[in-house]
Amino acid sequence: MCTTSFAHWITLLCSVAEVDLDGVREALAAFPDTLLVEATGDIYAIYDPDDDYAQRPRHGWATVVTSNANDSASDLDRPGVYRLNIGLPRDRFHELLDPRAEHDMKAIDILLPHPIYGGQNWVCVLNPDRTWPLAQQLLVEAHAFAVRKHNNAARRRSQHR
């Protein structure tokens, strides 16, 4: 087990072994002002600094999906397979992936465009292992992006009052 620091306010753990679902949940829960919503075995990480998600629902900045309930592209009904999904800024997404390229959406431990939301700059990885350090860095970036979007929206709301 080693410790890798990606930002001054958070330290994430990396491992030489595959990260299990509980490890991903713990990593998501460690981000400041993140609300974890769990439903039907899936996990949604939502930036919620104002604790107002119930009054103002919004999409998460990262999710973990454990079944084919929403799509079957990754064949998540295989035993022990889950998909970590991460929403990124457009430029960062395109630095990492060519969405027009052919991708095996069932491949384990490979960074891929999300099978449904790749067009909205989401990436995914099934059962991160060697990709876990990269996934952790992308989670830091996705959280920072969620903070920026929240702050921009809050500023717009306050200007229209």
N, C-alpha and C positions, 0 to 999 in steps of 0.2 A: 504494500500500500504506500502511495506517495501523496504528497500534498502539492497542488498546483494552484497558484494564485493568479487569477485573470483580472482582477480589479481590486482596488484597495479595500473595498467593503465586503468582499466575499472570498472565501476559500473553498474550493471544490476538491473532492477526493478523486483520485484516479487509481486505477487498479490494472494489473496485468491480466486479470480474469474478466470474463464477460460481466457486464453490469446487469443486474437483474432489475425487475420492475420496482422493487422496493428502493433500490439504490437511485433509480431515476426519480422516483417520488421524493426522496430525501433531498436530492440535488435541486429539484424544482422548488420545494418548500423553503430552501435556504435563501432564496432571492427576496430582498426587501419588498414589503407591501404586496406580496403575491398571495392570492387566494387560490387554494386548490379546491376545485369542484370535482367530485367523483361521482360518476353515474355509469351504471351497467358495465363496470370493470374498466372504464376509461377515465383518464385524468385530464383536467383542463387547468392550466396555469394562467390566471387572470391577474393583471396588474390592477390593484384595487386600493390605492393609498387613502381614499376617502371613505372606505368601508361602506360603499353605496351600491354594490353590485345588485342587490335585490331591487333597488329602485331604478337602476340604470344598467341593465344587462349589456354585456359586450363580449366580443370574441376574445379568446385567450391568445397569449403570445407563444405558447407551446402546448402541445397535447401529447398524450400517450393513448394509443388505440390498441385494443386487445382482441378484437374480433372482426368479422366481416359484416357487421351490422350496417355500416355506412357505405362500404365499398369492398369489393373482393379482389382488387388489383394486387394486393400484397399477400393474399392467401393467409390471413391472420388466424384462421381457424386451425393452423398447424399447431401441434402441442408446443407450448412455451414461447411462441413467437409473438412479439409486440412491435409496434412502430412508434418511434419518437418523431414527432412533427414539430418543426420550428419555423416561425414566421420571420422573414428577414427583409431588410431594405432591398429594393430592386437591384441596385448596383452590386451589393454584396452577393446576392443570389447569382447574378450573371458572372461574377468573378469565379464562383465555385462550379457552376454547371452550365452546360449547353442544353436547354430544354428541348431543342429540336433533335438532339441525338437519340439513338435507340437506348433504352434502359430496361434492364431486367428488374421489374418492380418487386419480384419475389426474392431478390438477392439479399442475403444476410450480411450485415456489417459493411455496407457500401453506402456512401452518401448519394442520395437520389433526389430528383424533383418529386414533390408530393404528387401522387397519381391523380388527384382531383384539383388541388390548390396550387400546383406548380406555377400556373399562370398568374397567381397572386403572390408569387415569390416565396412559397413555402418549400422547405426541403424536408427530407425524412431519412431515417436510417432504421432498419430492422435489427433489433438486438445488437446495439452498439457494443463493440469490444475494442478492436484496434482503432476504431473511429471515435471512441469515447472522448479522448482529449479534444479532438476537433469539435465534437458535439457539445462539449462543455463550453468551449470558446464561443460557439454559435449561440448557445443559450444565453451567455453573457451579452452578446450583441443583440439578440432578440429582446431580452429584457430591457436593455438600454433604448432600443427602438420603441418599445411599448411605453416607456417613461416619456420619451420625446412626444409621441403621439398623444398621450394623456395630457401633458403640459400644454401642447398646442391647442387641443380641444378645450381645455379649461380656460385658456386665455381668450379663445373665441367666445365661449359662453359668457365670460365676465364682460367682454366688450359689448355684448348685445343686451345687457341688462339695463 
